[in-house]
Amino acid sequence: MSSDWFGDKDQCLLEEIDLSRVGHVLDLDQYKIAEIYEKGASSFISPIFYNKGLYRVRNSGSGIIITDFAVCIEKVGAATYEGLVSEMGEDCVDKRLWRDVPAGDVIFFYSLRREDEFVRSSGGEDLIVV
């Protein structure tokens, strides 16, 4: 979600969205969470397709949803193993990324950023165990 996607009237409503009302959850490891929290952005690779938009974050190691932190998927790209090898060469492509992906299928590349503008913390506890 970017501010140019919404009109001024919608933007004032979005500034009031409580993070606990966001329905989508993205599982990230503790290192990716720390990177996004510190730098404000990161990339993410997954065999699973996610739509662009706003996501709450769940620590994939502990199963805990972080209640004061959200990310926005801004860009999505896709490539097959064979396509990347033909473009970049076999030495540049990590075959381990495709271990959960059927032969010939794509893997997805995402651009993530920390969302500070449209959400507010749900208050109370900082963590929710799921």
VOBA-468705 format. One line per field, with one value per residue: residue number from 1; residue in three letters; chain; x, y, z of N, C-alpha, C, O in turn. Coordinates in nm, 3 decimals. Atoms other than C-alpha are relative to their C-alpha. Example, Ala and Ser with C-alpha at 12.3 -4.5 7.8 and 13.67 -1.06 7.14 Angstrom:
resi <- 1 | 2
resn <- ALA | SER
chain <- A | A
n_east <- 0.089 | -0.082
n_north <- -0.119 | -0.119
n_up <- 0.000 | -0.006
ca_east <- 1.230 | 1.367
ca_north <- -0.450 | -0.106
ca_up <- 0.780 | 0.714
c_east <- 0.090 | -0.077
c_north <- 0.120 | 0.109
c_up <- 0.000 | 0.073
o_east <- 0.194 | -0.026
o_north <- 0.118 | 0.220
o_up <- 0.066 | 0.090
END
This chain:
resi <- 1 | 2 | 3 | 4 | 5 | 6 | 7 | 8 | 9 | 10 | 11 | 12 | 13 | 14 | 15 | 16 | 17 | 18 | 19 | 20 | 21 | 22 | 23 | 24 | 25 | 26 | 27 | 28 | 29 | 30 | 31 | 32 | 33 | 34 | 35 | 36 | 37 | 38 | 39 | 40 | 41 | 42 | 43 | 44 | 45 | 46 | 47 | 48 | 49 | 50 | 51 | 52 | 53 | 54 | 55 | 56 | 57 | 58 | 59 | 60 | 61 | 62 | 63 | 64 | 65 | 66 | 67 | 68 | 69 | 70 | 71 | 72 | 73 | 74 | 75 | 76 | 77 | 78 | 79 | 80 | 81 | 82 | 83 | 84 | 85 | 86 | 87 | 88 | 89 | 90 | 91 | 92 | 93 | 94 | 95 | 96 | 97 | 98 | 99 | 100 | 101 | 102 | 103 | 104 | 105 | 106 | 107 | 108 | 109 | 110 | 111 | 112 | 113 | 114 | 115 | 116 | 117 | 118 | 119 | 120 | 121 | 122 | 123 | 124 | 125 | 126 | 127 | 128 | 129 | 130
resn <- MET | SER | SER | ASP | TRP | PHE | GLY | ASP | LYS | ASP | GLN | CYS | LEU | LEU | GLU | GLU | ILE | ASP | LEU | SER | ARG | VAL | GLY | HIS | VAL | LEU | ASP | LEU | ASP | GLN | TYR | LYS | ILE | ALA | GLU | ILE | TYR | GLU | LYS | GLY | ALA | SER | SER | PHE | ILE | SER | PRO | ILE | PHE | TYR | ASN | LYS | GLY | LEU | TYR | ARG | VAL | ARG | ASN | SER | GLY | SER | GLY | ILE | ILE | ILE | THR | ASP | PHE | ALA | VAL | CYS | ILE | GLU | LYS | VAL | GLY | ALA | ALA | THR | TYR | GLU | GLY | LEU | VAL | SER | GLU | MET | GLY | GLU | ASP | CYS | VAL | ASP | LYS | ARG | LEU | TRP | ARG | ASP | VAL | PRO | ALA | GLY | ASP | VAL | ILE | PHE | PHE | TYR | SER | LEU | ARG | ARG | GLU | ASP | GLU | PHE | VAL | ARG | SER | SER | GLY | GLY | GLU | ASP | LEU | ILE | VAL | VAL
chain <- A | A | A | A | A | A | A | A | A | A | A | A | A | A | A | A | A | A | A | A | A | A | A | A | A | A | A | A | A | A | A | A | A | A | A | A | A | A | A | A | A | A | A | A | A | A | A | A | A | A | A | A | A | A | A | A | A | A | A | A | A | A | A | A | A | A | A | A | A | A | A | A | A | A | A | A | A | A | A | A | A | A | A | A | A | A | A | A | A | A | A | A | A | A | A | A | A | A | A | A | A | A | A | A | A | A | A | A | A | A | A | A | A | A | A | A | A | A | A | A | A | A | A | A | A | A | A | A | A | A
n_east <- 0.085 | -0.076 | 0.089 | 0.054 | 0.103 | 0.123 | 0.029 | -0.018 | 0.105 | -0.028 | -0.124 | 0.026 | 0.057 | -0.103 | -0.088 | 0.065 | 0.018 | -0.065 | -0.074 | 0.068 | 0.106 | -0.059 | 0.026 | -0.107 | -0.118 | -0.117 | -0.097 | -0.139 | -0.090 | -0.041 | -0.102 | 0.071 | 0.075 | -0.097 | -0.047 | 0.105 | 0.021 | -0.113 | -0.026 | 0.125 | 0.035 | -0.077 | 0.056 | 0.051 | 0.018 | 0.088 | 0.073 | 0.141 | 0.039 | 0.071 | 0.042 | -0.050 | 0.086 | -0.040 | -0.003 | -0.059 | -0.119 | -0.010 | -0.133 | 0.017 | -0.063 | 0.072 | 0.145 | 0.052 | 0.034 | -0.049 | 0.117 | -0.033 | -0.087 | 0.063 | -0.076 | 0.077 | -0.061 | 0.016 | -0.028 | -0.005 | -0.057 | -0.003 | -0.094 | -0.026 | -0.142 | -0.058 | -0.005 | -0.110 | -0.127 | -0.027 | -0.030 | -0.112 | -0.099 | 0.028 | -0.079 | 0.063 | 0.133 | -0.004 | 0.099 | 0.072 | 0.124 | 0.105 | 0.022 | 0.143 | 0.073 | 0.000 | -0.080 | 0.066 | 0.080 | -0.071 | -0.020 | 0.042 | -0.090 | 0.082 | -0.060 | 0.075 | -0.040 | 0.070 | 0.114 | 0.014 | 0.090 | 0.143 | 0.045 | -0.044 | -0.010 | 0.128 | -0.007 | -0.006 | -0.118 | -0.076 | -0.008 | 0.114 | -0.042 | 0.103
n_north <- -0.116 | -0.124 | -0.114 | -0.043 | 0.095 | -0.042 | -0.142 | -0.066 | 0.040 | 0.136 | 0.002 | -0.033 | 0.119 | 0.102 | -0.033 | 0.045 | 0.145 | 0.072 | 0.112 | 0.128 | 0.021 | 0.044 | 0.143 | 0.078 | 0.021 | 0.046 | 0.066 | -0.037 | 0.043 | -0.108 | -0.083 | -0.085 | -0.096 | -0.099 | -0.080 | -0.093 | -0.093 | -0.093 | -0.070 | -0.049 | 0.070 | 0.120 | 0.085 | 0.125 | 0.101 | 0.106 | 0.077 | -0.033 | -0.128 | -0.095 | -0.122 | -0.126 | -0.054 | -0.012 | 0.127 | 0.012 | 0.086 | 0.109 | 0.060 | 0.138 | 0.091 | 0.008 | -0.004 | -0.120 | -0.114 | -0.124 | -0.088 | -0.141 | 0.002 | 0.049 | -0.019 | -0.016 | 0.057 | -0.103 | 0.052 | 0.145 | 0.051 | 0.146 | 0.057 | 0.143 | 0.033 | 0.003 | -0.137 | -0.072 | 0.059 | -0.048 | -0.144 | -0.037 | 0.107 | 0.095 | -0.036 | -0.112 | 0.037 | 0.093 | 0.105 | 0.031 | -0.079 | 0.070 | 0.135 | 0.020 | -0.044 | 0.103 | -0.031 | -0.085 | -0.103 | -0.123 | -0.045 | -0.139 | -0.097 | -0.107 | -0.118 | -0.029 | -0.117 | -0.015 | -0.091 | -0.087 | -0.111 | 0.027 | 0.086 | -0.034 | 0.118 | 0.038 | -0.025 | 0.118 | 0.085 | -0.013 | 0.126 | 0.089 | 0.136 | 0.067
n_up <- 0.000 | -0.002 | -0.017 | 0.129 | 0.039 | -0.064 | -0.001 | -0.131 | -0.093 | -0.045 | -0.078 | -0.140 | -0.062 | -0.013 | -0.110 | -0.124 | -0.003 | -0.107 | 0.057 | -0.031 | 0.099 | 0.127 | 0.007 | 0.062 | -0.084 | 0.073 | -0.086 | 0.026 | -0.107 | -0.089 | 0.066 | 0.096 | -0.082 | -0.051 | 0.113 | 0.040 | -0.111 | -0.007 | 0.127 | 0.055 | 0.124 | 0.027 | 0.104 | -0.055 | 0.105 | -0.050 | 0.101 | -0.021 | 0.056 | -0.085 | 0.068 | -0.053 | -0.104 | -0.140 | -0.072 | -0.133 | 0.006 | -0.098 | -0.006 | 0.044 | -0.095 | -0.127 | 0.019 | -0.065 | 0.085 | -0.059 | 0.007 | 0.027 | 0.117 | 0.122 | 0.122 | 0.122 | 0.121 | 0.102 | 0.134 | 0.011 | 0.124 | 0.003 | 0.096 | -0.009 | -0.015 | 0.134 | 0.050 | -0.065 | 0.045 | 0.136 | -0.008 | -0.086 | -0.009 | -0.108 | -0.119 | -0.072 | -0.047 | -0.111 | 0.026 | -0.124 | -0.006 | 0.073 | -0.051 | -0.028 | 0.118 | 0.106 | 0.119 | 0.097 | -0.066 | -0.032 | -0.137 | -0.003 | -0.061 | -0.056 | -0.061 | -0.122 | -0.079 | -0.127 | 0.014 | -0.117 | 0.030 | 0.001 | -0.110 | -0.135 | -0.085 | -0.060 | -0.144 | -0.086 | 0.011 | 0.123 | 0.071 | -0.008 | 0.031 | 0.079
ca_east <- 0.000 | 0.143 | 0.006 | -0.037 | -0.272 | -0.534 | -0.704 | -0.675 | -1.011 | -0.911 | -0.568 | -0.710 | -0.909 | -0.607 | -0.403 | -0.648 | -0.632 | -0.552 | -0.290 | -0.496 | -0.757 | -0.514 | -0.609 | -0.301 | -0.002 | 0.345 | 0.583 | 0.940 | 1.244 | 1.397 | 1.684 | 1.450 | 1.232 | 1.537 | 1.659 | 1.325 | 1.284 | 1.631 | 1.662 | 1.295 | 1.303 | 1.423 | 1.374 | 1.206 | 1.208 | 0.938 | 0.781 | 0.446 | 0.262 | 0.155 | -0.043 | 0.084 | -0.042 | -0.025 | 0.069 | 0.111 | 0.434 | 0.464 | 0.802 | 0.830 | 1.051 | 0.833 | 0.485 | 0.447 | 0.266 | 0.430 | 0.155 | 0.349 | 0.506 | 0.366 | 0.519 | 0.396 | 0.471 | 0.532 | 0.670 | 0.637 | 0.850 | 0.871 | 1.126 | 1.187 | 1.514 | 1.579 | 1.501 | 1.743 | 2.016 | 1.980 | 1.991 | 2.263 | 2.447 | 2.432 | 2.704 | 2.488 | 2.170 | 2.127 | 1.951 | 1.852 | 1.590 | 1.397 | 1.395 | 1.025 | 0.926 | 0.814 | 1.034 | 0.942 | 0.744 | 0.836 | 0.973 | 0.857 | 1.069 | 0.924 | 1.019 | 0.912 | 0.909 | 0.817 | 0.474 | 0.468 | 0.223 | -0.113 | -0.122 | -0.102 | -0.011 | -0.302 | -0.183 | -0.162 | 0.079 | 0.356 | 0.330 | 0.050 | 0.130 | -0.058
ca_north <- 0.000 | 0.331 | 0.677 | 0.741 | 0.442 | 0.606 | 0.943 | 1.198 | 1.096 | 0.728 | 0.807 | 0.965 | 0.646 | 0.425 | 0.611 | 0.483 | 0.111 | -0.097 | -0.358 | -0.633 | -0.585 | -0.673 | -1.023 | -1.128 | -1.274 | -1.323 | -1.574 | -1.443 | -1.568 | -1.365 | -1.241 | -1.108 | -0.943 | -0.773 | -0.658 | -0.501 | -0.347 | -0.189 | -0.096 | -0.040 | -0.267 | -0.602 | -0.861 | -1.196 | -1.517 | -1.782 | -2.069 | -1.934 | -1.656 | -1.354 | -1.057 | -0.704 | -0.535 | -0.507 | -0.802 | -0.863 | -1.047 | -1.385 | -1.515 | -1.846 | -1.996 | -1.919 | -1.881 | -1.542 | -1.261 | -0.926 | -0.674 | -0.352 | -0.432 | -0.468 | -0.503 | -0.408 | -0.621 | -0.361 | -0.558 | -0.918 | -1.094 | -1.455 | -1.672 | -2.036 | -2.205 | -2.265 | -1.902 | -1.765 | -2.010 | -1.904 | -1.534 | -1.540 | -1.872 | -2.178 | -2.047 | -1.747 | -1.938 | -2.113 | -2.442 | -2.481 | -2.208 | -2.444 | -2.751 | -2.700 | -2.597 | -2.854 | -2.869 | -2.595 | -2.391 | -2.041 | -1.900 | -1.557 | -1.256 | -0.983 | -0.631 | -0.565 | -0.246 | -0.174 | -0.011 | 0.283 | 0.517 | 0.339 | 0.123 | 0.175 | -0.075 | -0.270 | -0.181 | -0.411 | -0.700 | -0.681 | -1.047 | -1.289 | -1.662 | -1.856
ca_up <- 0.000 | -0.090 | -0.028 | -0.403 | -0.424 | -0.202 | -0.217 | 0.063 | 0.213 | 0.226 | 0.368 | 0.683 | 0.745 | 0.687 | 0.945 | 1.204 | 1.118 | 1.423 | 1.336 | 1.502 | 1.225 | 0.946 | 0.830 | 0.635 | 0.818 | 0.672 | 0.834 | 0.856 | 1.045 | 1.326 | 1.104 | 0.835 | 1.102 | 1.255 | 0.913 | 0.820 | 1.164 | 1.153 | 0.783 | 0.702 | 0.395 | 0.267 | -0.004 | 0.046 | -0.162 | -0.132 | -0.328 | -0.197 | -0.380 | -0.173 | -0.304 | -0.270 | 0.042 | 0.417 | 0.641 | 1.011 | 1.091 | 1.261 | 1.373 | 1.187 | 1.458 | 1.759 | 1.608 | 1.776 | 1.594 | 1.658 | 1.742 | 1.685 | 1.349 | 0.997 | 0.651 | 0.309 | 0.003 | -0.265 | -0.559 | -0.671 | -0.931 | -1.043 | -1.220 | -1.300 | -1.218 | -1.587 | -1.671 | -1.414 | -1.518 | -1.881 | -1.781 | -1.515 | -1.544 | -1.321 | -1.086 | -0.989 | -0.905 | -0.571 | -0.651 | -0.281 | -0.329 | -0.555 | -0.331 | -0.239 | -0.591 | -0.853 | -1.165 | -1.410 | -1.154 | -1.046 | -0.724 | -0.611 | -0.522 | -0.301 | -0.201 | 0.159 | 0.361 | 0.720 | 0.735 | 0.972 | 0.801 | 0.788 | 1.100 | 1.470 | 1.736 | 1.876 | 2.225 | 2.518 | 2.483 | 2.224 | 2.129 | 2.052 | 2.070 | 1.804
c_east <- 0.090 | -0.096 | -0.057 | -0.111 | -0.137 | -0.017 | 0.016 | -0.105 | 0.028 | 0.122 | -0.027 | -0.065 | 0.106 | 0.095 | -0.055 | -0.018 | 0.082 | 0.063 | -0.068 | -0.111 | 0.053 | -0.006 | 0.112 | 0.121 | 0.111 | 0.098 | 0.141 | 0.087 | 0.050 | 0.102 | -0.064 | -0.080 | 0.093 | 0.049 | -0.103 | -0.022 | 0.109 | 0.014 | -0.126 | -0.043 | 0.087 | -0.060 | -0.034 | -0.022 | -0.083 | -0.059 | -0.151 | -0.029 | -0.077 | -0.039 | 0.072 | -0.094 | 0.061 | -0.012 | 0.047 | 0.115 | -0.005 | 0.142 | -0.015 | 0.063 | -0.082 | -0.152 | -0.066 | -0.027 | 0.041 | -0.109 | 0.033 | 0.084 | -0.075 | 0.094 | -0.096 | 0.078 | -0.029 | 0.019 | 0.009 | 0.059 | 0.003 | 0.099 | 0.006 | 0.149 | 0.069 | 0.014 | 0.114 | 0.136 | 0.035 | 0.036 | 0.133 | 0.113 | -0.023 | 0.076 | -0.066 | -0.132 | 0.012 | -0.113 | -0.081 | -0.131 | -0.117 | -0.032 | -0.146 | -0.088 | 0.005 | 0.078 | -0.084 | -0.087 | 0.086 | 0.021 | -0.026 | 0.099 | -0.084 | 0.088 | -0.089 | 0.048 | -0.082 | -0.110 | -0.018 | -0.112 | -0.148 | -0.052 | 0.047 | 0.001 | -0.135 | -0.001 | 0.009 | 0.131 | 0.069 | 0.000 | -0.128 | 0.051 | -0.115 | 0.030
c_north <- 0.122 | 0.116 | 0.048 | -0.092 | 0.042 | 0.150 | 0.058 | -0.044 | -0.139 | -0.004 | 0.031 | -0.118 | -0.105 | 0.029 | -0.051 | -0.151 | -0.061 | -0.125 | -0.134 | -0.030 | -0.043 | -0.152 | -0.085 | -0.007 | -0.059 | -0.060 | 0.038 | -0.051 | 0.121 | 0.092 | 0.096 | 0.107 | 0.110 | 0.091 | 0.105 | 0.105 | 0.107 | 0.086 | 0.059 | -0.070 | -0.124 | -0.069 | -0.134 | -0.095 | -0.113 | -0.080 | 0.028 | 0.137 | 0.081 | 0.120 | 0.120 | 0.046 | -0.008 | -0.135 | 0.022 | -0.098 | -0.103 | -0.055 | -0.148 | -0.101 | -0.021 | -0.005 | 0.123 | 0.109 | 0.127 | 0.106 | 0.146 | 0.016 | -0.058 | 0.025 | 0.016 | -0.066 | 0.098 | -0.052 | -0.151 | -0.034 | -0.151 | -0.045 | -0.150 | -0.020 | 0.006 | 0.140 | 0.079 | -0.055 | 0.051 | 0.149 | 0.029 | -0.103 | -0.084 | 0.034 | 0.107 | -0.036 | -0.108 | -0.103 | -0.036 | 0.078 | -0.073 | -0.137 | -0.030 | 0.035 | -0.111 | 0.047 | 0.081 | 0.109 | 0.119 | 0.014 | 0.150 | 0.085 | 0.120 | 0.114 | 0.037 | 0.132 | 0.002 | 0.103 | 0.078 | 0.103 | -0.029 | -0.083 | 0.056 | -0.129 | -0.029 | 0.021 | -0.127 | -0.074 | 0.021 | -0.126 | -0.081 | -0.138 | -0.070 | -0.148
c_up <- 0.000 | 0.001 | -0.133 | -0.049 | 0.053 | -0.013 | 0.139 | 0.101 | 0.056 | 0.092 | 0.147 | 0.071 | 0.024 | 0.115 | 0.133 | 0.006 | 0.114 | -0.060 | 0.026 | -0.099 | -0.135 | -0.005 | -0.055 | 0.092 | -0.086 | 0.100 | -0.044 | 0.114 | 0.078 | -0.065 | -0.099 | 0.075 | 0.050 | -0.112 | -0.042 | 0.109 | 0.004 | -0.126 | -0.063 | -0.127 | -0.014 | -0.122 | 0.064 | -0.117 | 0.057 | -0.116 | 0.007 | -0.059 | 0.103 | -0.085 | 0.058 | 0.110 | 0.138 | 0.071 | 0.144 | -0.012 | 0.111 | -0.008 | -0.032 | 0.096 | 0.126 | -0.016 | 0.061 | -0.103 | 0.073 | -0.018 | -0.028 | -0.126 | -0.118 | -0.118 | -0.117 | -0.113 | -0.111 | -0.141 | 0.006 | -0.135 | 0.006 | -0.107 | 0.019 | 0.018 | -0.136 | -0.058 | 0.061 | -0.043 | -0.139 | -0.001 | 0.069 | 0.004 | 0.125 | 0.129 | 0.085 | 0.065 | 0.107 | -0.017 | 0.125 | 0.012 | -0.064 | 0.056 | 0.031 | -0.119 | -0.106 | -0.123 | -0.099 | 0.060 | 0.038 | 0.151 | -0.001 | 0.078 | 0.043 | 0.051 | 0.118 | 0.059 | 0.128 | -0.019 | 0.129 | -0.018 | 0.023 | 0.116 | 0.133 | 0.080 | 0.062 | 0.150 | 0.080 | -0.016 | -0.134 | -0.084 | 0.020 | -0.037 | -0.070 | -0.007
o_east <- 0.178 | -0.213 | -0.163 | -0.177 | -0.240 | 0.081 | 0.033 | -0.074 | 0.010 | 0.126 | 0.033 | -0.047 | 0.106 | 0.150 | 0.018 | -0.081 | 0.203 | -0.002 | -0.056 | -0.158 | -0.025 | 0.045 | 0.117 | 0.159 | 0.089 | 0.136 | 0.178 | 0.042 | 0.034 | 0.106 | -0.023 | -0.084 | 0.061 | 0.064 | -0.069 | -0.041 | 0.081 | 0.033 | -0.117 | -0.154 | 0.191 | -0.164 | 0.013 | -0.077 | -0.058 | -0.084 | -0.226 | 0.051 | -0.171 | 0.039 | 0.122 | -0.214 | 0.180 | -0.111 | 0.139 | 0.123 | -0.029 | 0.193 | -0.080 | 0.023 | -0.087 | -0.223 | -0.188 | 0.059 | 0.006 | -0.148 | -0.058 | 0.160 | -0.132 | 0.179 | -0.211 | 0.196 | -0.145 | -0.049 | 0.057 | 0.017 | -0.009 | 0.119 | -0.015 | 0.229 | 0.176 | 0.114 | 0.184 | 0.231 | 0.151 | 0.114 | 0.210 | 0.224 | -0.072 | 0.028 | -0.038 | -0.187 | 0.074 | -0.230 | -0.192 | -0.223 | -0.233 | -0.105 | -0.187 | -0.210 | 0.113 | 0.081 | -0.197 | -0.128 | 0.209 | -0.049 | -0.002 | 0.152 | -0.165 | 0.199 | -0.208 | 0.165 | -0.195 | -0.087 | -0.055 | -0.157 | -0.221 | -0.173 | 0.144 | -0.072 | -0.212 | -0.103 | 0.010 | 0.238 | 0.003 | 0.031 | -0.189 | 0.103 | -0.227 | -0.045
o_north <- 0.136 | 0.102 | 0.110 | -0.061 | 0.002 | 0.224 | -0.016 | -0.062 | -0.163 | -0.083 | -0.031 | -0.134 | -0.173 | -0.064 | -0.061 | -0.199 | -0.039 | -0.199 | -0.226 | -0.144 | -0.075 | -0.220 | -0.205 | 0.092 | -0.153 | 0.006 | 0.016 | -0.062 | 0.236 | 0.211 | 0.212 | 0.222 | 0.229 | 0.212 | 0.221 | 0.223 | 0.225 | 0.207 | 0.150 | -0.047 | -0.137 | -0.028 | -0.167 | -0.054 | -0.159 | -0.024 | -0.017 | 0.230 | 0.031 | 0.162 | 0.115 | 0.018 | -0.035 | -0.206 | 0.100 | -0.174 | -0.071 | -0.082 | -0.222 | -0.217 | -0.131 | -0.045 | 0.130 | 0.139 | 0.147 | 0.135 | 0.227 | 0.111 | -0.167 | 0.114 | -0.027 | -0.034 | 0.121 | -0.007 | -0.208 | 0.020 | -0.209 | 0.021 | -0.201 | 0.068 | 0.066 | 0.170 | 0.152 | 0.022 | 0.082 | 0.194 | 0.113 | -0.071 | -0.035 | 0.004 | 0.118 | 0.044 | -0.212 | -0.071 | -0.088 | 0.033 | -0.044 | -0.213 | -0.146 | 0.040 | -0.157 | 0.166 | 0.046 | 0.201 | 0.113 | -0.048 | 0.216 | 0.043 | 0.170 | 0.093 | 0.065 | 0.169 | -0.045 | 0.209 | 0.023 | 0.163 | 0.057 | -0.104 | 0.132 | -0.224 | 0.063 | -0.001 | -0.237 | -0.013 | 0.051 | -0.121 | -0.078 | -0.155 | -0.073 | -0.224
o_up <- 0.085 | -0.037 | -0.134 | -0.148 | -0.002 | -0.020 | 0.236 | 0.219 | 0.175 | 0.186 | 0.235 | 0.192 | 0.127 | 0.173 | 0.231 | 0.100 | 0.124 | -0.133 | -0.055 | -0.105 | -0.225 | 0.085 | -0.028 | 0.155 | -0.162 | 0.197 | -0.159 | 0.228 | 0.035 | -0.032 | -0.109 | 0.032 | 0.040 | -0.091 | -0.064 | 0.079 | 0.026 | -0.116 | -0.145 | -0.175 | 0.051 | -0.174 | 0.173 | -0.219 | 0.169 | -0.223 | -0.079 | -0.045 | 0.164 | -0.171 | 0.171 | 0.105 | 0.154 | 0.055 | 0.169 | -0.109 | 0.227 | -0.117 | 0.042 | 0.098 | 0.180 | 0.077 | 0.069 | -0.187 | 0.189 | -0.131 | -0.048 | -0.139 | -0.109 | -0.113 | -0.112 | -0.134 | -0.147 | -0.234 | 0.104 | -0.238 | 0.114 | -0.209 | 0.129 | -0.012 | -0.150 | -0.124 | -0.009 | -0.062 | -0.166 | -0.085 | 0.023 | 0.045 | 0.227 | 0.239 | 0.205 | 0.141 | 0.085 | 0.003 | 0.113 | 0.080 | -0.033 | -0.007 | 0.024 | -0.107 | -0.142 | -0.154 | -0.130 | -0.011 | 0.033 | 0.231 | -0.102 | 0.181 | -0.035 | 0.098 | 0.101 | 0.046 | 0.132 | -0.076 | 0.232 | 0.079 | 0.071 | 0.128 | 0.141 | 0.049 | 0.093 | 0.215 | 0.024 | -0.020 | -0.234 | -0.203 | 0.126 | -0.147 | -0.020 | -0.069
END
